């Protein structure tokens, strides 16, 4: 029996799995984009330089309801970068 047979089989299996995972990632990205299109808060966050729909959705998922903030300054304090080690914050 060819010693490389199993290596080839494993490689083909891994490549097939990667194709399935790529398709699933594309499916989820399309669903997230569809959600983002209809959300005015996502559009507002995307007006900031460097934020795409995925980052905007991530921020909204992390903060929960924006109604818990008294105003834009309180919200921006939470979303501003914090420099330092995580244990120092």
N, CA and C atoms as an extended XYZ file, in Angstrom:
267
Properties=species:S:1:pos:R:3:atomname:S:1:resname:S:1:resid:I:1 pbc="F F F"
N         0.847       -1.182        0.000 N   UNK     1
C         0.000        0.000        0.000 CA  UNK     1
C         0.893        1.246        0.000 C   UNK     1
N         0.470        2.242       -0.730 N   UNK     2
C         1.208        3.498       -0.826 CA  UNK     2
C         1.140        4.238        0.504 C   UNK     2
N         2.307        4.616        1.031 N   UNK     3
C         2.353        5.295        2.327 CA  UNK     3
C         1.732        6.687        2.271 C   UNK     3
N         1.719        7.302        1.106 N   UNK     4
C         1.141        8.640        0.968 CA  UNK     4
C        -0.366        8.633        0.806 C   UNK     4
N        -0.955        7.428        0.713 N   UNK     5
C        -2.398        7.323        0.505 CA  UNK     5
C        -3.178        8.021        1.610 C   UNK     5
N        -2.824        7.751        2.850 N   UNK     6
C        -3.547        8.355        3.972 CA  UNK     6
C        -3.327        9.863        4.022 C   UNK     6
N        -2.112       10.295        3.709 N   UNK     7
C        -1.846       11.732        3.681 CA  UNK     7
C        -2.734       12.419        2.651 C   UNK     7
N        -2.864       11.818        1.480 N   UNK     8
C        -3.720       12.379        0.434 CA  UNK     8
C        -5.183       12.385        0.865 C   UNK     8
N        -5.623       11.316        1.505 N   UNK     9
C        -7.012       11.234        1.963 CA  UNK     9
C        -7.296       12.293        3.023 C   UNK     9
N        -6.372       12.463        3.937 N   UNK    10
C        -6.541       13.477        4.986 CA  UNK    10
C        -6.549       14.870        4.373 C   UNK    10
N        -5.671       15.109        3.420 N   UNK    11
C        -5.614       16.405        2.756 CA  UNK    11
C        -6.918       16.698        2.027 C   UNK    11
N        -7.430       15.726        1.280 N   UNK    12
C        -8.700       15.910        0.572 CA  UNK    12
C        -9.838       16.162        1.551 C   UNK    12
N        -9.846       15.444        2.651 N   UNK    13
C       -10.874       15.627        3.668 CA  UNK    13
C       -10.798       17.026        4.279 C   UNK    13
N        -9.596       17.463        4.591 N   UNK    14
C        -9.416       18.800        5.169 CA  UNK    14
C        -9.840       19.890        4.191 C   UNK    14
N        -9.497       19.722        2.921 N   UNK    15
C        -9.889       20.709        1.915 CA  UNK    15
C       -11.406       20.765        1.753 C   UNK    15
N       -12.057       19.614        1.784 N   UNK    16
C       -13.519       19.581        1.695 CA  UNK    16
C       -14.142       20.278        2.901 C   UNK    16
N       -13.585       20.044        4.072 N   UNK    17
C       -14.083       20.696        5.282 CA  UNK    17
C       -13.906       22.207        5.195 C   UNK    17
N       -12.775       22.659        4.684 N   UNK    18
C       -12.542       24.095        4.528 CA  UNK    18
C       -13.546       24.722        3.571 C   UNK    18
N       -13.899       24.020        2.515 N   UNK    19
C       -14.903       24.533        1.580 CA  UNK    19
C       -16.257       24.682        2.261 C   UNK    19
N       -16.636       23.710        3.078 N   UNK    20
C       -17.902       23.788        3.812 CA  UNK    20
C       -17.876       24.956        4.792 C   UNK    20
N       -16.777       25.099        5.513 N   UNK    21
C       -16.661       26.194        6.476 CA  UNK    21
C       -16.678       27.549        5.784 C   UNK    21
N       -16.021       27.667        4.635 N   UNK    22
C       -16.061       28.915        3.874 CA  UNK    22
C       -17.492       29.260        3.472 C   UNK    22
N       -18.250       28.268        3.047 N   UNK    23
C       -19.643       28.496        2.667 CA  UNK    23
C       -20.473       28.934        3.868 C   UNK    23
N       -20.244       28.335        5.017 N   UNK    24
C       -20.977       28.721        6.218 CA  UNK    24
C       -20.618       30.136        6.655 C   UNK    24
N       -19.354       30.493        6.563 N   UNK    25
C       -18.927       31.850        6.913 CA  UNK    25
C       -19.592       32.859        5.987 C   UNK    25
N       -19.612       32.575        4.700 N   UNK    26
C       -20.259       33.459        3.741 CA  UNK    26
C       -21.742       33.614        4.061 C   UNK    26
N       -22.410       32.525        4.405 N   UNK    27
C       -23.827       32.562        4.762 CA  UNK    27
C       -24.064       33.473        5.967 C   UNK    27
N       -23.266       33.316        7.005 N   UNK    28
C       -23.419       34.133        8.216 CA  UNK    28
C       -23.107       35.595        7.917 C   UNK    28
N       -22.071       35.858        7.131 N   UNK    29
C       -21.738       37.237        6.773 CA  UNK    29
C       -22.879       37.900        6.014 C   UNK    29
N       -23.529       37.157        5.121 N   UNK    30
C       -24.666       37.703        4.376 CA  UNK    30
C       -25.831       38.013        5.309 C   UNK    30
N       -26.077       37.143        6.282 N   UNK    31
C       -27.153       37.384        7.253 CA  UNK    31
C       -26.851       38.615        8.103 C   UNK    31
N       -25.602       38.744        8.552 N   UNK    32
C       -25.217       39.908        9.351 CA  UNK    32
C       -25.337       41.194        8.537 C   UNK    32
N       -24.931       41.150        7.279 N   UNK    33
C       -25.046       42.330        6.422 CA  UNK    33
C       -26.507       42.720        6.237 C   UNK    33
N       -27.391       41.732        6.101 N   UNK    34
C       -28.820       42.014        5.950 CA  UNK    34
C       -29.387       42.671        7.207 C   UNK    34
N       -28.924       42.240        8.370 N   UNK    35
C       -29.356       42.858        9.626 CA  UNK    35
C       -28.838       44.292        9.695 C   UNK    35
N       -27.588       44.483        9.326 N   UNK    36
C       -26.945       45.791        9.441 CA  UNK    36
C       -27.588       46.831        8.530 C   UNK    36
N       -28.038       46.413        7.360 N   UNK    37
C       -28.617       47.342        6.393 CA  UNK    37
C       -29.821       48.073        6.969 C   UNK    37
N       -30.610       47.397        7.776 N   UNK    38
C       -31.848       47.971        8.298 CA  UNK    38
C       -31.694       48.657        9.650 C   UNK    38
N       -30.501       48.715       10.190 N   UNK    39
C       -30.313       49.264       11.533 CA  UNK    39
C       -29.695       50.660       11.459 C   UNK    39
N       -30.455       51.697       11.868 N   UNK    40
C       -29.916       53.056       11.799 CA  UNK    40
C       -28.706       53.268       12.716 C   UNK    40
N       -28.642       52.544       13.826 N   UNK    41
C       -27.489       52.682       14.716 CA  UNK    41
C       -26.223       52.136       14.067 C   UNK    41
N       -26.373       51.079       13.291 N   UNK    42
C       -25.228       50.537       12.555 CA  UNK    42
C       -24.724       51.581       11.563 C   UNK    42
N       -25.648       52.222       10.859 N   UNK    43
C       -25.251       53.253        9.899 CA  UNK    43
C       -24.557       54.419       10.599 C   UNK    43
N       -25.052       54.793       11.758 N   UNK    44
C       -24.431       55.875       12.517 CA  UNK    44
C       -23.008       55.499       12.931 C   UNK    44
N       -22.839       54.295       13.453 N   UNK    45
C       -21.501       53.850       13.849 CA  UNK    45
C       -20.571       53.728       12.647 C   UNK    45
N       -21.112       53.312       11.518 N   UNK    46
C       -20.285       53.167       10.323 CA  UNK    46
C       -19.827       54.515        9.773 C   UNK    46
N       -20.434       55.604       10.234 N   UNK    47
C       -19.976       56.923        9.798 CA  UNK    47
C       -18.626       57.268       10.421 C   UNK    47
N       -18.230       56.499       11.436 N   UNK    48
C       -16.911       56.685       12.040 CA  UNK    48
C       -15.867       56.006       11.153 C   UNK    48
N       -14.757       56.669       10.961 N   UNK    49
C       -13.687       56.138       10.119 CA  UNK    49
C       -13.208       54.785       10.639 C   UNK    49
N       -13.149       53.830        9.737 N   UNK    50
C       -12.587       52.527       10.071 CA  UNK    50
C       -13.577       51.490       10.561 C   UNK    50
N       -14.844       51.864       10.744 N   UNK    51
C       -15.832       50.886       11.220 CA  UNK    51
C       -16.662       50.376       10.050 C   UNK    51
N       -16.700       49.061        9.894 N   UNK    52
C       -17.579       48.454        8.910 CA  UNK    52
C       -18.814       47.916        9.631 C   UNK    52
N       -19.693       47.267        8.881 N   UNK    53
C       -20.928       46.786        9.490 CA  UNK    53
C       -20.666       45.751       10.575 C   UNK    53
N       -19.640       44.940       10.384 N   UNK    54
C       -19.352       43.900       11.371 CA  UNK    54
C       -18.903       44.521       12.689 C   UNK    54
N       -18.005       45.504       12.625 N   UNK    55
C       -17.539       46.182       13.844 CA  UNK    55
C       -18.689       46.921       14.521 C   UNK    55
N       -19.545       47.548       13.725 N   UNK    56
C       -20.689       48.263       14.291 CA  UNK    56
C       -21.633       47.295       15.007 C   UNK    56
N       -21.912       46.158       14.393 N   UNK    57
C       -22.768       45.163       15.042 CA  UNK    57
C       -22.122       44.620       16.312 C   UNK    57
N       -20.825       44.440       16.283 N   UNK    58
C       -20.107       43.951       17.457 CA  UNK    58
C       -20.205       44.949       18.610 C   UNK    58
N       -20.025       46.223       18.316 N   UNK    59
C       -20.145       47.256       19.354 CA  UNK    59
C       -21.551       47.250       19.938 C   UNK    59
N       -22.557       47.205       19.083 N   UNK    60
C       -23.940       47.202       19.569 CA  UNK    60
C       -24.247       45.960       20.395 C   UNK    60
N       -23.694       44.832       20.007 N   UNK    61
C       -23.906       43.605       20.783 CA  UNK    61
C       -23.243       43.705       22.149 C   UNK    61
N       -22.097       44.358       22.215 N   UNK    62
C       -21.369       44.488       23.479 CA  UNK    62
C       -22.041       45.456       24.443 C   UNK    62
N       -22.580       46.563       23.917 N   UNK    63
C       -23.120       47.588       24.821 CA  UNK    63
C       -24.565       47.337       25.202 C   UNK    63
N       -25.267       46.528       24.442 N   UNK    64
C       -26.685       46.331       24.725 CA  UNK    64
C       -27.482       47.518       24.212 C   UNK    64
N       -28.432       47.966       24.983 N   UNK    65
C       -29.291       49.071       24.566 CA  UNK    65
C       -28.569       50.408       24.716 C   UNK    65
N       -28.646       51.236       23.675 N   UNK    66
C       -28.042       52.566       23.764 CA  UNK    66
C       -28.859       53.488       24.658 C   UNK    66
N       -30.072       53.074       24.980 N   UNK    67
C       -30.929       53.890       25.849 CA  UNK    67
C       -30.380       54.002       27.263 C   UNK    67
N       -29.458       53.157       27.630 N   UNK    68
C       -28.906       53.220       28.982 CA  UNK    68
C       -27.908       54.358       29.151 C   UNK    68
N       -27.566       55.039       28.066 N   UNK    69
C       -26.644       56.168       28.126 CA  UNK    69
C       -27.433       57.469       28.136 C   UNK    69
N       -26.993       58.407       28.969 N   UNK    70
C       -27.680       59.694       29.074 CA  UNK    70
C       -27.519       60.521       27.800 C   UNK    70
N       -26.423       60.341       27.117 N   UNK    71
C       -26.182       61.116       25.905 CA  UNK    71
C       -25.006       60.575       25.126 C   UNK    71
N       -24.666       61.306       24.065 N   UNK    72
C       -23.591       60.837       23.193 CA  UNK    72
C       -22.228       60.856       23.875 C   UNK    72
N       -22.009       61.791       24.798 N   UNK    73
C       -20.717       61.843       25.484 CA  UNK    73
C       -20.521       60.623       26.380 C   UNK    73
N       -21.573       60.203       27.060 N   UNK    74
C       -21.468       59.020       27.914 CA  UNK    74
C       -21.217       57.771       27.065 C   UNK    74
N       -21.884       57.711       25.934 N   UNK    75
C       -21.673       56.577       25.035 CA  UNK    75
C       -20.249       56.572       24.493 C   UNK    75
N       -19.762       57.738       24.084 N   UNK    76
C       -18.421       57.792       23.502 CA  UNK    76
C       -17.341       57.466       24.524 C   UNK    76
N       -17.597       57.742       25.797 N   UNK    77
C       -16.620       57.367       26.828 CA  UNK    77
C       -16.449       55.852       26.880 C   UNK    77
N       -17.524       55.131       26.683 N   UNK    78
C       -17.453       53.670       26.718 CA  UNK    78
C       -16.758       53.112       25.481 C   UNK    78
N       -16.948       53.767       24.356 N   UNK    79
C       -16.428       53.223       23.103 CA  UNK    79
C       -15.039       53.724       22.753 C   UNK    79
N       -14.510       54.655       23.513 N   UNK    80
C       -13.171       55.184       23.221 CA  UNK    80
C       -12.112       54.148       23.579 C   UNK    80
N       -10.995       54.166       22.867 N   UNK    81
C        -9.924       53.222       23.205 CA  UNK    81
C        -9.367       53.500       24.598 C   UNK    81
N        -9.057       52.457       25.294 N   UNK    82
C        -8.440       52.580       26.616 CA  UNK    82
C        -7.055       51.967       26.530 C   UNK    82
N        -6.035       52.753       26.796 N   UNK    83
C        -4.664       52.286       26.678 CA  UNK    83
C        -4.188       51.731       28.001 C   UNK    83
N        -3.448       50.670       27.947 N   UNK    84
C        -2.902       50.059       29.148 CA  UNK    84
C        -3.201       48.575       29.175 C   UNK    84
N        -2.669       47.933       30.162 N   UNK    85
C        -2.920       46.508       30.328 CA  UNK    85
C        -4.323       46.309       30.851 C   UNK    85
N        -4.934       45.224       30.482 N   UNK    86
C        -6.308       44.955       30.893 CA  UNK    86
C        -6.443       44.973       32.411 C   UNK    86
N        -5.481       44.485       33.122 N   UNK    87
C        -5.537       44.483       34.578 CA  UNK    87
C        -5.415       45.864       35.189 C   UNK    87
N        -4.937       46.838       34.397 N   UNK    88
C        -4.766       48.200       34.891 CA  UNK    88
C        -6.026       49.034       34.752 C   UNK    88
N        -7.005       48.561       33.989 N   UNK    89
C        -8.202       49.364       33.729 CA  UNK    89
C        -9.162       49.318       34.880 C   UNK    89
